[in-house]
Amino acid sequence: MKGQIDLKRKISPATRGSFITYGMVTAAFIVTQILVSTGRVSNMFQGLLVPFCVYSIAAVSLNLTVGILGELSLGQAGFMCVGAYTGAIFSLMTKDAITSAWVRFPLALLIGGLAAAIFGVLIGIPVLRLRGDYLAIVTLAFGEIIKNVFAALYIGTDSRGVHVSLTSQGDLGLEPDGKMIINGALGISGAPKDSTFVIGFVVLLLTLIVMYNFINSRTGRAVMSIRDNRIAAESIGLNITKYKLITFGLTAFLGGVAGSLFSHNLAVLQASKFDYNLSILILVFVVLGGIGSMRGSVIAAVVLTLLPEVLRSINNYRMLIYSVVLIVMMIFTSNATIRGFFAANFAKLKGVIIKNKPDTAKEGV
């Protein structure tokens, strides 16, 4: 009895919360795999399994910036776009040299994440000096710029090397043996479809482990102190820019991994899929799941991704019901911070959320 009491004392609430999340995600994966293997789920639901993982990873990573750092970023779709294109290009160019998907695909995920992280750090150096609505607007602009650059990009290869153009395919001057890699607005086609629900689950679980360990680390506590009181954190010698860049870079890295996972689930990858609506959608997952709650982000991402498809049979009223559900979730959520978050900032930015004071009571964060 005494040993059990000592064990309970040693396990902190944050650790218990993280292990509960791991257990919930693992249990959901096992149940889903059983249902799929017994043929009890529809093809529609099976087609959503990888997107469930993609949106969950994107939401959890964005919650790091919004919930833990306390800054609003609307550039998550841009980081996903960078990761998606970088990972797809790598897989397309190496699928003949690296024939094993179990080797090629993890490398594609890593390269996509690193490319997005580089963009995140480069953008973060000037952008993280801004706060509130300015930060939201600049990160939103970054996402739109990235999307339009990839939509206008033409890349092809032939015996003479790699050719790049921002105008048209004809300007590449490819030899007869040449092949297109990126075809402007038509995007990338022919990349191997390596994404599976098993890999998506593993990446999601690793993302949650990284998130919880980061939050409970010395760096995470420093980031939360900056969120709670920037002036006090600076007065005790914390390097504000350094910790913000670490957080923003990690958010971008995981966003790039989510984008790479997404791109390997598509027959054709187009930049138009990564518009500002995607950034807003991921932010909705974060807000409705609970700002600062990683578990809530996963649940909200799954529920709100599945709901429109479940309601597709009543197509005329599908989005109406979806909107009503969002409003009901907003009203009856147990996280009062969310309601105050919207009430305080809706008028200020005309519907764009500009500031956040996270609820640190959840999961010990």
RACORTA-V441069 format. One record per backbone hydrogen bond with DSSP energy under -1.0 kcal/mol. NH is the residue of the N-H (numbers start at 1). CO is the residue of the C=O. E is the energy in kcal/mol with one decimal. If there is no record, write none. Layout:
# RACORTA-V441069
nh = {NH/NH}
co = {CO/CO}
e = {E/E}
This chain:
# RACORTA-V441069
nh = {5/6/7/8/9/10/11/16/17/18/19/20/21/22/23/24/25/26/27/28/29/30/31/32/33/34/35/36/37/38/39/40/46/47/49/52/53/54/55/56/57/58/59/60/61/62/63/66/67/68/69/71/79/80/81/82/83/84/85/86/87/88/89/90/91/92/93/94/98/103/104/105/107/108/109/110/111/112/113/114/115/116/117/118/119/120/121/122/123/124/125/127/128/130/134/136/137/138/139/140/141/142/143/144/145/146/147/148/149/150/151/152/154/155/156/157/158/161/163/165/172/178/179/181/182/183/184/186/187/188/190/194/195/200/201/202/203/204/205/206/207/208/209/210/211/212/213/214/215/216/217/221/222/223/224/225/226/227/228/229/233/234/235/236/237/238/240/243/244/245/246/247/248/249/250/251/252/253/254/255/256/257/258/259/260/261/262/263/264/265/266/269/273/274/278/279/280/281/282/283/284/285/286/287/288/289/293/297/298/299/300/301/302/303/304/305/306/307/310/311/312/314/317/321/322/323/324/325/326/327/328/329/330/331/332/336/338/340/341/342/343/344/346/349/351/359/365}
co = {1/2/3/4/5/6/7/12/13/14/15/16/17/18/19/20/21/22/23/24/25/26/27/28/29/30/31/32/33/34/36/35/42/43/46/48/49/50/51/52/53/54/55/56/57/58/59/62/63/63/64/65/75/76/77/78/79/80/81/82/83/84/85/86/87/88/89/90/94/100/100/101/103/104/105/106/107/108/109/110/111/112/113/114/115/116/117/118/119/120/121/123/124/127/131/132/133/134/135/136/137/138/139/140/141/142/143/144/145/146/147/148/165/182/163/179/161/158/156/154/169/175/157/155/155/187/153/183/184/269/267/192/264/196/197/198/199/200/201/202/203/204/205/206/207/208/209/210/211/212/214/217/218/219/220/221/222/223/224/225/229/230/231/232/234/233/238/239/240/241/242/243/244/245/246/247/248/249/250/251/252/253/254/255/256/257/258/259/260/262/263/188/270/271/275/275/276/277/278/279/280/281/282/283/284/285/290/293/294/295/296/297/298/299/300/301/302/303/306/307/309/311/314/317/318/319/320/321/322/323/324/325/326/327/328/334/335/336/337/338/339/340/342/345/346/291/362}
e = {-2.1/-2.4/-2.1/-2.2/-1.9/-1.8/-1.5/-2.4/-2.6/-2.1/-2.3/-2.2/-1.8/-2.4/-2.4/-2.5/-2.5/-2.5/-2.7/-2.4/-2.1/-2.5/-2.5/-2.3/-2.6/-2.2/-2.4/-2.6/-2.5/-1.6/-1.3/-2.7/-2.0/-2.2/-1.1/-2.3/-1.4/-2.5/-2.9/-1.9/-2.5/-2.4/-2.5/-2.7/-2.4/-2.1/-2.1/-2.7/-2.1/-1.3/-1.8/-2.3/-1.7/-2.3/-2.1/-2.1/-2.4/-2.7/-2.5/-2.5/-2.5/-2.2/-2.6/-2.2/-2.3/-2.5/-2.2/-1.3/-3.7/-1.1/-2.7/-2.4/-1.3/-2.2/-2.5/-2.4/-2.9/-2.6/-2.3/-2.6/-2.5/-1.9/-2.3/-2.3/-1.9/-2.6/-2.6/-2.6/-2.8/-2.4/-1.9/-2.1/-2.4/-2.3/-1.3/-1.8/-2.4/-2.4/-2.3/-1.9/-2.3/-2.3/-2.1/-1.8/-2.5/-2.6/-2.1/-2.3/-2.3/-2.2/-1.8/-1.1/-2.8/-2.1/-2.4/-2.5/-2.1/-1.6/-3.3/-2.4/-1.6/-2.4/-2.4/-3.3/-1.7/-2.3/-2.0/-1.9/-1.5/-2.4/-1.0/-1.6/-1.5/-2.6/-2.6/-2.2/-2.7/-2.4/-2.7/-2.5/-2.3/-2.4/-2.3/-2.6/-2.6/-2.8/-2.2/-2.3/-2.7/-2.1/-1.1/-2.3/-2.0/-2.4/-2.4/-1.8/-1.9/-2.1/-2.3/-2.5/-2.3/-2.4/-2.0/-1.1/-1.4/-1.9/-1.1/-2.1/-2.2/-2.4/-2.1/-2.1/-2.8/-2.8/-2.2/-2.3/-2.4/-2.5/-2.3/-2.0/-2.5/-2.0/-2.3/-2.2/-2.4/-2.5/-2.1/-2.5/-1.4/-1.6/-1.1/-3.0/-1.4/-2.1/-1.2/-1.0/-2.4/-2.5/-2.4/-2.0/-2.2/-1.9/-1.9/-2.7/-2.8/-1.7/-2.4/-1.5/-1.7/-2.2/-2.8/-2.3/-2.2/-2.7/-2.6/-1.1/-2.2/-2.4/-2.2/-2.0/-1.1/-1.6/-1.5/-2.5/-2.2/-2.3/-2.2/-2.6/-2.0/-2.2/-2.7/-2.8/-2.0/-2.3/-2.7/-1.1/-1.1/-2.1/-2.5/-2.1/-2.5/-2.4/-2.4/-1.6/-2.0/-1.3/-2.6}
